[in-house]
């Protein structure tokens, strides 16, 4: 009984750490081609996006929060995270790279 409790205690510690390590590291790279404020979309020329298994291409993405677009301009190199939300590839995080 004590052993089982210990196994759960250790798993409870390691699992969140593993999630944390996988999360922030998985950003993809791209370049802003066009910003469409009214539809809350941005066109990116992007490299491979490992977490959704997408090869490099140029395409439009929806952003989760329209305010994200205000910090970007055409030509910016960016790092971003895409998730599939209700069937749409949605940018949940994006930042310009200096
Ligand atoms: Cu794509």
Backbone and ligand atoms as CSV (ligand in chain L), in Angstrom:
chain,resi,resn,atom,element,x,y,z
A,1,UNK,N,N,0.840,-1.213,0.000
A,1,UNK,CA,C,0.000,0.000,0.000
A,1,UNK,C,C,0.868,1.254,0.000
A,2,UNK,N,N,1.887,1.237,0.833
A,2,UNK,CA,C,2.799,2.373,0.913
A,2,UNK,C,C,3.546,2.541,-0.420
A,3,UNK,N,N,3.914,1.378,-1.009
A,3,UNK,CA,C,4.646,1.391,-2.286
A,3,UNK,C,C,3.797,2.025,-3.387
A,4,UNK,N,N,2.530,1.594,-3.454
A,4,UNK,CA,C,1.602,2.129,-4.464
A,4,UNK,C,C,1.476,3.647,-4.303
A,5,UNK,N,N,1.335,4.074,-3.065
A,5,UNK,CA,C,1.195,5.517,-2.801
A,5,UNK,C,C,2.434,6.253,-3.293
A,6,UNK,N,N,3.585,5.643,-3.108
A,6,UNK,CA,C,4.828,6.285,-3.531
A,6,UNK,C,C,4.907,6.375,-5.067
A,7,UNK,N,N,4.485,5.300,-5.732
A,7,UNK,CA,C,4.496,5.294,-7.202
A,7,UNK,C,C,3.606,6.421,-7.740
A,8,UNK,N,N,2.431,6.568,-7.146
A,8,UNK,CA,C,1.522,7.627,-7.594
A,8,UNK,C,C,2.096,9.012,-7.320
A,9,UNK,N,N,2.764,9.145,-6.168
A,9,UNK,CA,C,3.352,10.440,-5.820
A,9,UNK,C,C,4.424,10.809,-6.844
A,10,UNK,N,N,5.241,9.836,-7.245
A,10,UNK,CA,C,6.320,10.099,-8.198
A,10,UNK,C,C,5.739,10.397,-9.587
A,11,UNK,N,N,4.743,9.607,-9.997
A,11,UNK,CA,C,4.111,9.823,-11.309
A,11,UNK,C,C,3.464,11.208,-11.357
A,12,UNK,N,N,2.852,11.600,-10.247
A,12,UNK,CA,C,2.187,12.900,-10.172
A,12,UNK,C,C,3.162,14.047,-10.336
A,13,UNK,N,N,4.393,13.812,-9.964
A,13,UNK,CA,C,5.421,14.826,-10.084
A,13,UNK,C,C,6.013,14.876,-11.485
A,14,UNK,N,N,6.262,13.704,-12.040
A,14,UNK,CA,C,6.954,13.623,-13.324
A,14,UNK,C,C,6.042,13.988,-14.490
A,15,UNK,N,N,4.796,13.574,-14.456
A,15,UNK,CA,C,3.892,13.800,-15.585
A,15,UNK,C,C,3.729,15.295,-15.922
A,16,UNK,N,N,3.413,16.138,-14.936
A,16,UNK,CA,C,3.303,17.574,-15.263
A,16,UNK,C,C,4.616,18.155,-15.776
A,17,UNK,N,N,5.735,17.692,-15.262
A,17,UNK,CA,C,7.038,18.177,-15.733
A,17,UNK,C,C,7.242,17.810,-17.200
A,18,UNK,N,N,6.859,16.577,-17.572
A,18,UNK,CA,C,7.001,16.110,-18.951
A,18,UNK,C,C,6.113,16.951,-19.869
A,19,UNK,N,N,4.902,17.262,-19.442
A,19,UNK,CA,C,3.991,18.088,-20.236
A,19,UNK,C,C,4.573,19.480,-20.434
A,20,UNK,N,N,5.137,20.017,-19.366
A,20,UNK,CA,C,5.707,21.359,-19.420
A,20,UNK,C,C,6.876,21.377,-20.405
A,21,UNK,N,N,7.706,20.331,-20.352
A,21,UNK,CA,C,8.888,20.264,-21.213
A,21,UNK,C,C,8.473,20.156,-22.681
A,22,UNK,N,N,7.423,19.405,-22.971
A,22,UNK,CA,C,6.982,19.197,-24.349
A,22,UNK,C,C,6.304,20.453,-24.890
A,23,UNK,N,N,5.534,21.136,-24.053
A,23,UNK,CA,C,4.734,22.277,-24.497
A,23,UNK,C,C,5.519,23.431,-25.081
A,24,UNK,N,N,6.202,24.207,-24.245
A,24,UNK,CA,C,6.823,25.441,-24.723
A,24,UNK,C,C,7.896,25.210,-25.779
A,25,UNK,N,N,8.530,24.032,-25.783
A,25,UNK,CA,C,9.606,23.771,-26.739
A,25,UNK,C,C,9.071,23.637,-28.156
A,26,UNK,N,N,7.831,23.214,-28.288
A,26,UNK,CA,C,7.307,22.928,-29.621
A,26,UNK,C,C,6.712,24.141,-30.316
A,27,UNK,N,N,7.566,25.071,-30.694
A,27,UNK,CA,C,7.130,26.213,-31.481
A,27,UNK,C,C,7.618,26.000,-32.905
A,28,UNK,N,N,6.864,26.504,-33.871
A,28,UNK,CA,C,7.267,26.404,-35.268
A,28,UNK,C,C,7.724,27.779,-35.735
A,29,UNK,N,N,8.409,27.803,-36.884
A,29,UNK,CA,C,8.938,29.063,-37.388
A,29,UNK,C,C,8.244,29.468,-38.672
A,30,UNK,N,N,8.120,30.771,-38.875
A,30,UNK,CA,C,7.496,31.247,-40.103
A,30,UNK,C,C,7.791,32.709,-40.350
A,31,UNK,N,N,7.237,33.214,-41.474
A,31,UNK,CA,C,7.365,34.626,-41.834
A,31,UNK,C,C,5.967,35.148,-42.148
A,32,UNK,N,N,5.645,36.336,-41.606
A,32,UNK,CA,C,4.332,36.932,-41.848
A,32,UNK,C,C,4.271,37.441,-43.283
A,33,UNK,N,N,3.257,36.999,-44.033
A,33,UNK,CA,C,3.075,37.438,-45.426
A,33,UNK,C,C,1.965,38.463,-45.537
A,34,UNK,N,N,0.932,38.302,-44.728
A,34,UNK,CA,C,-0.216,39.201,-44.825
A,34,UNK,C,C,-1.014,39.112,-43.526
A,35,UNK,N,N,-1.508,40.243,-43.073
A,35,UNK,CA,C,-2.337,40.259,-41.862
A,35,UNK,C,C,-3.739,40.702,-42.264
A,36,UNK,N,N,-4.742,39.952,-41.851
A,36,UNK,CA,C,-6.122,40.313,-42.149
A,36,UNK,C,C,-6.880,40.523,-40.845
A,37,UNK,N,N,-6.819,41.772,-40.350
A,37,UNK,CA,C,-7.459,42.110,-39.070
A,37,UNK,C,C,-8.951,41.768,-39.037
A,38,UNK,N,N,-9.745,42.168,-40.081
A,38,UNK,CA,C,-11.193,41.932,-39.988
A,38,UNK,C,C,-11.585,40.464,-39.779
A,39,UNK,N,N,-10.816,39.529,-40.384
A,39,UNK,CA,C,-11.190,38.118,-40.233
A,39,UNK,C,C,-10.336,37.405,-39.173
A,40,UNK,N,N,-9.455,38.157,-38.506
A,40,UNK,CA,C,-8.592,37.597,-37.456
A,40,UNK,C,C,-7.704,36.478,-38.000
A,41,UNK,N,N,-7.139,36.760,-39.171
A,41,UNK,CA,C,-6.286,35.756,-39.803
A,41,UNK,C,C,-4.947,36.348,-40.203
A,42,UNK,N,N,-3.965,35.460,-40.307
A,42,UNK,CA,C,-2.636,35.870,-40.741
A,42,UNK,C,C,-2.123,34.841,-41.746
A,43,UNK,N,N,-1.477,35.345,-42.829
A,43,UNK,CA,C,-0.864,34.420,-43.779
A,43,UNK,C,C,0.597,34.248,-43.392
A,44,UNK,N,N,0.981,33.006,-43.221
A,44,UNK,CA,C,2.366,32.697,-42.853
A,44,UNK,C,C,2.992,31.793,-43.903
A,45,UNK,N,N,4.264,32.077,-44.217
A,45,UNK,CA,C,5.095,31.092,-44.910
A,45,UNK,C,C,5.763,30.333,-43.769
A,46,UNK,N,N,5.343,29.078,-43.565
A,46,UNK,CA,C,5.824,28.390,-42.362
A,46,UNK,C,C,6.685,27.169,-42.684
A,47,UNK,N,N,7.552,26.856,-41.741
A,47,UNK,CA,C,8.352,25.634,-41.800
A,47,UNK,C,C,7.499,24.467,-41.332
A,48,UNK,N,N,8.106,23.300,-41.138
A,48,UNK,CA,C,7.342,22.142,-40.668
A,48,UNK,C,C,6.689,22.418,-39.312
A,49,UNK,N,N,5.444,21.952,-39.130
A,49,UNK,CA,C,4.751,22.109,-37.846
A,49,UNK,C,C,4.569,20.705,-37.278
A,50,UNK,N,N,5.511,20.326,-36.413
A,50,UNK,CA,C,5.588,18.942,-35.932
A,50,UNK,C,C,4.321,18.499,-35.197
A,51,UNK,N,N,3.773,19.356,-34.337
A,51,UNK,CA,C,2.675,18.892,-33.482
A,51,UNK,C,C,1.378,18.628,-34.239
A,52,UNK,N,N,1.230,19.168,-35.468
A,52,UNK,CA,C,0.049,18.816,-36.268
A,52,UNK,C,C,0.448,18.087,-37.556
A,53,UNK,N,N,1.734,17.751,-37.688
A,53,UNK,CA,C,2.218,16.976,-38.822
A,53,UNK,C,C,2.052,17.675,-40.166
A,54,UNK,N,N,2.352,18.983,-40.197
A,54,UNK,CA,C,2.178,19.742,-41.448
A,54,UNK,C,C,3.537,20.101,-42.057
A,55,UNK,N,N,3.684,19.858,-43.359
A,55,UNK,CA,C,4.940,20.220,-44.034
A,55,UNK,C,C,5.002,21.736,-44.285
A,56,UNK,N,N,6.156,22.245,-44.694
A,56,UNK,CA,C,6.277,23.680,-44.967
A,56,UNK,C,C,5.354,24.129,-46.102
A,57,UNK,N,N,4.760,25.297,-45.954
A,57,UNK,CA,C,3.894,25.878,-46.997
A,57,UNK,C,C,3.528,27.306,-46.605
A,58,UNK,N,N,2.788,27.981,-47.490
A,58,UNK,CA,C,2.258,29.314,-47.180
A,58,UNK,C,C,0.745,29.202,-47.091
A,59,UNK,N,N,0.176,29.651,-46.000
A,59,UNK,CA,C,-1.272,29.503,-45.788
A,59,UNK,C,C,-1.792,30.500,-44.753
A,60,UNK,N,N,-3.130,30.624,-44.691
A,60,UNK,CA,C,-3.770,31.489,-43.703
A,60,UNK,C,C,-4.055,30.700,-42.437
A,61,UNK,N,N,-3.885,31.346,-41.317
A,61,UNK,CA,C,-4.268,30.772,-40.020
A,61,UNK,C,C,-5.180,31.746,-39.293
A,62,UNK,N,N,-6.113,31.186,-38.566
A,62,UNK,CA,C,-6.931,31.952,-37.643
A,62,UNK,C,C,-6.081,32.184,-36.383
A,63,UNK,N,N,-6.272,33.300,-35.706
A,63,UNK,CA,C,-5.608,33.481,-34.404
A,63,UNK,C,C,-6.657,33.428,-33.297
A,64,UNK,N,N,-6.235,32.911,-32.155
A,64,UNK,CA,C,-7.169,32.727,-31.049
A,64,UNK,C,C,-7.658,34.076,-30.531
A,65,UNK,N,N,-6.727,35.059,-30.475
A,65,UNK,CA,C,-7.060,36.379,-29.938
A,65,UNK,C,C,-6.646,37.431,-30.972
A,66,UNK,N,N,-7.595,38.240,-31.489
A,66,UNK,CA,C,-7.268,39.232,-32.522
A,66,UNK,C,C,-6.163,40.194,-32.097
A,67,UNK,N,N,-5.999,40.400,-30.789
A,67,UNK,CA,C,-4.950,41.312,-30.299
A,67,UNK,C,C,-3.556,40.826,-30.693
A,68,UNK,N,N,-3.419,39.523,-30.920
A,68,UNK,CA,C,-2.124,38.956,-31.324
A,68,UNK,C,C,-1.619,39.600,-32.608
A,69,UNK,N,N,-2.544,39.979,-33.504
A,69,UNK,CA,C,-2.163,40.505,-34.814
A,69,UNK,C,C,-1.615,41.922,-34.726
A,70,UNK,N,N,-1.984,42.644,-33.688
A,70,UNK,CA,C,-1.574,44.047,-33.550
A,70,UNK,C,C,-0.078,44.177,-33.313
A,71,UNK,N,N,0.542,43.118,-32.830
A,71,UNK,CA,C,1.977,43.178,-32.535
A,71,UNK,C,C,2.825,42.727,-33.723
A,72,UNK,N,N,2.159,42.373,-34.838
A,72,UNK,CA,C,2.897,41.827,-35.982
A,72,UNK,C,C,2.785,42.737,-37.196
A,73,UNK,N,N,3.769,42.608,-38.090
A,73,UNK,CA,C,3.679,43.309,-39.369
A,73,UNK,C,C,4.252,42.420,-40.470
A,74,UNK,N,N,3.913,42.760,-41.719
A,74,UNK,CA,C,4.394,41.977,-42.864
A,74,UNK,C,C,5.914,41.847,-42.817
A,75,UNK,N,N,6.394,40.660,-43.099
A,75,UNK,CA,C,7.836,40.422,-43.149
A,75,UNK,C,C,8.442,39.970,-41.836
A,76,UNK,N,N,7.692,40.091,-40.731
A,76,UNK,CA,C,8.212,39.641,-39.427
A,76,UNK,C,C,8.518,38.149,-39.450
A,77,UNK,N,N,9.669,37.786,-38.892
A,77,UNK,CA,C,9.965,36.371,-38.627
A,77,UNK,C,C,9.304,36.051,-37.299
A,78,UNK,N,N,8.600,34.925,-37.250
A,78,UNK,CA,C,7.856,34.608,-36.030
A,78,UNK,C,C,8.102,33.168,-35.569
A,79,UNK,N,N,7.842,32.954,-34.300
A,79,UNK,CA,C,7.717,31.617,-33.729
A,79,UNK,C,C,6.283,31.510,-33.247
A,80,UNK,N,N,5.655,30.352,-33.504
A,80,UNK,CA,C,4.239,30.262,-33.169
A,80,UNK,C,C,3.861,28.833,-32.818
A,81,UNK,N,N,2.706,28.730,-32.184
A,81,UNK,CA,C,2.152,27.436,-31.819
A,81,UNK,C,C,0.752,27.330,-32.409
A,82,UNK,N,N,0.509,26.247,-33.150
A,82,UNK,CA,C,-0.814,26.019,-33.753
A,82,UNK,C,C,-1.457,24.820,-33.077
A,83,UNK,N,N,-2.743,24.925,-32.799
A,83,UNK,CA,C,-3.515,23.782,-32.304
A,83,UNK,C,C,-4.739,23.648,-33.195
A,84,UNK,N,N,-5.244,22.423,-33.328
A,84,UNK,CA,C,-6.496,22.240,-34.056
A,84,UNK,C,C,-7.626,22.445,-33.063
A,85,UNK,N,N,-8.407,23.519,-33.261
A,85,UNK,CA,C,-9.507,23.837,-32.355
A,85,UNK,C,C,-10.796,23.841,-33.162
A,86,UNK,N,N,-11.700,22.960,-32.839
A,86,UNK,CA,C,-12.976,22.810,-33.546
A,86,UNK,C,C,-12.767,22.746,-35.059
A,87,UNK,N,N,-11.775,21.973,-35.485
A,87,UNK,CA,C,-11.552,21.743,-36.906
A,87,UNK,C,C,-10.747,22.815,-37.631
A,88,UNK,N,N,-10.415,23.906,-36.932
A,88,UNK,CA,C,-9.605,24.961,-37.559
A,88,UNK,C,C,-8.215,24.968,-36.956
A,89,UNK,N,N,-7.203,25.092,-37.810
A,89,UNK,CA,C,-5.860,25.288,-37.283
A,89,UNK,C,C,-5.785,26.713,-36.761
A,90,UNK,N,N,-5.575,26.828,-35.466
A,90,UNK,CA,C,-5.650,28.121,-34.803
A,90,UNK,C,C,-4.333,28.432,-34.107
A,91,UNK,N,N,-3.826,29.634,-34.310
A,91,UNK,CA,C,-2.604,30.057,-33.623
A,91,UNK,C,C,-2.967,30.451,-32.198
A,92,UNK,N,N,-2.344,29.750,-31.249
A,92,UNK,CA,C,-2.644,30.015,-29.842
A,92,UNK,C,C,-1.548,30.865,-29.200
A,93,UNK,N,N,-0.424,30.970,-29.910
A,93,UNK,CA,C,0.684,31.782,-29.408
A,93,UNK,C,C,1.536,32.177,-30.596
A,94,UNK,N,N,1.970,33.435,-30.659
A,94,UNK,CA,C,2.838,33.865,-31.759
A,94,UNK,C,C,3.674,35.034,-31.272
A,95,UNK,N,N,4.951,35.019,-31.627
A,95,UNK,CA,C,5.819,36.115,-31.229
A,95,UNK,C,C,6.842,36.401,-32.320
A,96,UNK,N,N,7.130,37.690,-32.524
A,96,UNK,CA,C,8.147,38.070,-33.504
A,96,UNK,C,C,9.514,37.714,-32.945
A,97,UNK,N,N,10.402,37.273,-33.826
A,97,UNK,CA,C,11.755,36.914,-33.414
A,97,UNK,C,C,12.672,38.062,-33.810
A,98,UNK,N,N,13.520,38.489,-32.858
A,98,UNK,CA,C,14.425,39.615,-33.174
A,98,UNK,C,C,15.693,39.097,-33.832
L,1,CU,CU,CU,0.382,24.886,-43.542
